[in-house]
């Protein structure tokens, strides 16, 4: 693994120190007040003029020497409601809150790129630095758009990266087309008839109906979706009842659907309503489905993806730019792509020898900090290549 050599005489930003400071002080979605102040302070020290959007979001522009296109570089800043495993020297000091997905590293990488770009602005065009709050289910990207993150000069392209525990540090993957799935949420409320557990014939048991639905919903993928088309239906919560000897009158299922294709997404939503209503009716009950289309898929523009691979090859070497499978996980960065091309790269951060192998959102999640300068250089390289092209 070889990182690109730093520019002689360039200022030295402490990527690891900033990442560890953010890791010690994680903040939940849309409550990233300290984080935003830290980001603003560093941007001002680079000679930039940050401005707040959506409460805890921060943006700043780096103007080039002449007119040209604009590219948006994005990092997410929020943490998760996870209790970190104790004993780490830079562990979270906020009980029940942890950077368990690498957003502290994303923020450090973009700050590092900001320092480089501010010290040596591009010859033409503009880089918009976007530090986005609320990625973890709080719709932070849309909040930033509503607050003006994509206003004039409207970005002609957008780019971001994700520290990726599925790749070793020193590797970068950039896919063409869909790289992360659309995220939808559903709730199915089964309304039956309660009664005594000893006399089920006098009731319409919603628990039994819900149990059938958990299985039946899987056929929306296994029997209604082309095997060549990726889709996931997961029931994450099933709740019903208050006592062991009482049949409740209602049961609730809550879950998520992940897809890449819009047609598949819409079909599953439509067929879920039909399936739930029909299954409940067969048992003499009713089912109501609330379905929310939450996040679009993250889709990489092929041309911008190739540009990102070339930038990555300069940073890690061409043999370390590798293939990867699209993820069924979701991301709201696609919202910031707007109507223009975007690219989202996976930056390896695993290190088996050091035990850095735990998955995203795990209480022992960590990143190999050797990946941080690579992420900084990758973001900078994408921006410079795009504006020079």
N, C-alpha and C positions, 0 to 999 in steps of 0.2 A: 504494500500500500504506500503510494507516494502522493502527498499533497502538492499542489502547485506552490512554487517558491514565492514567498511574499515579496511585494514590490519594495525595492531598496528605499529606505528612508520613510516608508509609510508608517503612520501611527499604529500602535499595537493595542488592539482592543482585547480585553481579557474574556474570551468566550467562555471558558470553563468557570471562571469566577462569577460571571453574570448568570450562567445557567444554574449554578449551585445556589446563588442567592435567591433566584426565583423558585427553585425547588424547595428551599427552606420555608418560603412564604407563599404557598399556593392559595389561590382564591377561586371560588366557584363561579360558574357562568354568570355573566353580567354584573358581577360584584368584584371585578379585578381592579380595584381602586389603587392599591399600592403598586401593582404591576404596571398600570398605566403611568403612574408618576415616575417609576423607574425608567420606563421606555422614553418618556418625554425628556427626562434628565439627560439620558445618553444622546438622544437626537439633538438636543440643544448644544451639547458639548461638541458635536460634529459640525456645528454651524448651521443646522437646519431649523425650520420653524414648524414644529408639530402642532396639530390641532386635534381637539377631541371630537369624536362622533359617537353617537349612540351611547353616551354616558361613559363607558370605559374603553371605547375603541380609540385608537390613535392613528393618524395618517400624517405623512410629510412627503413633500415632493423634492426630488433632486433634479434641478434643471440643467440641461446640457448647454453646450456653447452656442447652439443654433437651433432653429426650428426643426421639428421632426415628429416622429411617432411617440406614443406614450405606452409604457408597459407597467402594469401593476404587479408588485411582489407582495405576497401575503404570508403572514404567520398568525397562528391562533395562540391565544394567551391564557385560556382558562384551564382549571384543574378539575378533578373529579371528586365526588363524595366517597372516597376510599380511605380506609385507615392503613397507613403505610407500615410495613414491617419495621420494628424498632431496631436501633443500633447503628444506623448509618451516620457518618459524620456530617453529611449535609441533608439529613432527613427532615421531613416536614415538622414545623413547630405548631401547626394548626391541626388540632385533633380532628380526625375524620375527613381530612381534606388532603389530597395528594396529586402531584403531577404524575399520573400513571399512564400517560399516553405520549409523552415527549414534547408537549407544547412549550415547556420551559426551554428545551433545546431549539425548537423552531424559532422562538423569539430571540434567543441568543444568536442564532445563525443570521437572521434578518438584520439584527442590529450590527453584526459584524460586516455584512454586505453594505449596510447603510454607511458605515464609517469609510469603507473603501471607495464607495461611489461619491461620497461627499468630498473626500480628499482629492479624487481625480474624476471630476464629472465627465459624463460621456460627451463626445464631440457634438452630438445633436440629439434632440428629443428630450424625453423626460421619464424619470422613474418615480412611480408613486409607491411609497412604502406603506403597507396597510397592516396594522397590528389589530387583528380582529378578536373581539370577545365572543363568548357564548357559543363556541362550536359544539360543545357536548349537549346537544339537544335543546338549546335555547334560541335557535334561529338567529344567531348573531350576525351571519352574513347578510341576511335580508335586512336586519336592523341597520347595518352599515350602509347598505345600498339606499335605504329610505333616507338616511341621514346625509347622503351625498358622496359616498366613496367613489362612485362612478361618474360624477359630474365633470363638466368640462375643465380641462381637456379630457374628453372621454378616453379611457384606456383602449388602445388598439389590441391589446393582448394581456393575459394575466398568467402568472406562474407561482407555484408554491411547491413545497416538499413536505414529506412526512418521514420522520425517523421510523425505520421499519425493522422490527425485531425478527422478521422472517428472513432477513439477509444479514450476513456478517458485515461488520464495519469495513469500509473500503470498497464496498460494492454499491452500484447505483442501478436502478431499473426504471425505465421510462417506457410505458406501453403506448401503442396507437389505439385510439378509440376508447371504449369504456374501461376505466381502471378501478372505479368504486361504484357501488350500486345505489340506486334510488332507495330511499328510506320512507316507508309508510307505516302508519300505526292503525290498528283496528281494535274495536271493543265490541264484543257480542254479548248482549244482555238477554238471557233466556228467562222468560216469565212463565212459570208454571203455576201449580197450586200446592200450597204447603199442607202439611198434615203430620200425623203421628207416624214415627218410623216403623211401628209394628203393623200399620195398615196402609201399605203403599198403594193398594188398589183404590183407595179413596183420594189419593193425591195425583198430581202430575209432576213427577220428580224432575226438577231442572238439573240436578246433579248428574243423573243418568244421561240426560240429553246433552249436557255439556261434555260428558265423557265421550259420547259418540262423536260430537263435533270435533274434539281434539284429533281424533283419528281421521274423520272424514275430510277435514281441512287439508290434510296432506295429499289427498287425491287431486287437489287443484294444481299441484306440481307433478305428481307421479302419473296421473292419468289425464290431465287436461293441458299440460304444457309439453311442447316438443322437447325431447331429450337433449337436443342440441342448443336449447335456449335456457340459460341459467335463471333459476328462481328459488327463493326460500320462503317458506311460511313457518313461523315459529310462534307458538303460544307460550308466552313468558309468565303469565299469571292466570290462575283459576281460583276464584273465591266464591264460597257459598256457605250458608248455614252458620248457626251459633251454638248448636248443641248436638251431641252424638245421637240422640233419640228423637230428633225433629227433622222432618223433611222441609227444607226451606221453600219459599215461594219463588226465589230468584237465584240464578247463578250468573257469574260474570267471567268472561274470558277476555284477556287482553294480550295482544301480540304485535308482531311486526312482519311485514312483507318486504323482501328485497328482490329487485329486478334490475335489468339493464335496458330492456326495450320498453318504450312507452306503450305499445300495443299490448304487450304482456301485462304490464302494470295495470292498465285499465280493465283488461279482461278479468284478471284475478279479483279485482275489487267488485266487478259486476257479478261474477259467479259466486263469490263468497256470500253476497246478500241472498242470492237465490238458494244456495245450499243451506245456509243457516235457517232461512224461513221454512224451507221444505222439510228439513229434518225435525224442526220443532213441531211443525204442524202434524207430522206423522205420529208424534207422541201426544197430540192433543194440547200443545202449548204454543207459545209465540216466541219469536226471536227478533231482536232489533239490532242492526249492525250500524255502528258509527265508524266510518272509514276516513282517515286523514291522509292526503297526499302531502308528505312533509318535505322531503328533499329530492331534487333531481339527481340523476346519476352524474358522476364526474367523468366527463368524456374528453380525452386528449385529442387535440387537433393533430393530425399526422405530420403536417409540416413543422409545427412548433415542437412536436415530440422529437423529430429528427434534429432540430436545432438544439434541443436540450441534451440529446445524446452526444452531440458533438461537443457541447460545453462540458458534459460530464467526462468525456474522454480526455479532455485537457486536464481535468482535475485528478482523476483516479487511474487514468490509462485505459485504452480501448478495451483491453481484455477484462477489465473490471466493470464494464458496462454490460449488464447481464439481462437475461430474460426473466420475466416473472409472470405469475398468473394474476388476472384481475381479482380484486377482493370483493366479497359480498358485504364488507363493512361499508358504512356510509360516511360522507363528508359533505360539508356545506360549501366548500371552496368553489364548486361548480356554479353557485349563485353569483359569485364575483367574476366568473368568466363573462357574464352577461351574454351579449349576442356575438361576441368576438372570440377568436381562438384562445384556448387556454391549455396549460400543461401542468401536470402534477406528477412529481417524481418521488420514487421510493428510495430513501437513503438508508443503507444498512447500518445497524447499530448494535448487532449482537456480538458477543464475545464469549464463546463457550469456556475457554480457559479461565475466565474471570467470573463465570457463573451468571453472565448477563444473557439470560435465555428466557426469562419469564414474559408471557404474552402481555399485550396491551390491556390495560385496565386491571392487571393483577397487582395485589399489594406489594409484591417484590419487583415490580417492573423497574428497569433501569436502562441506561444507554451507555455504550462505550463512548466516552467523550472525545476519543480520537476522530469521531465522525463529525464533530462540530466545525472544524475549519474546512472540511470538505463541503459541508452544507453551505457555509458562508461563500466559498469560492464558486460553488455551483450556481447559487442565486445571482451572484454578481456576473458570472460568465453568461448566463442566459440573458440577463438584461443587456449587457454590452453587445452580444451577438445580434439580438433582435434589433436594437437601435441602429446598429451599423449596417444591417442588411437592407 
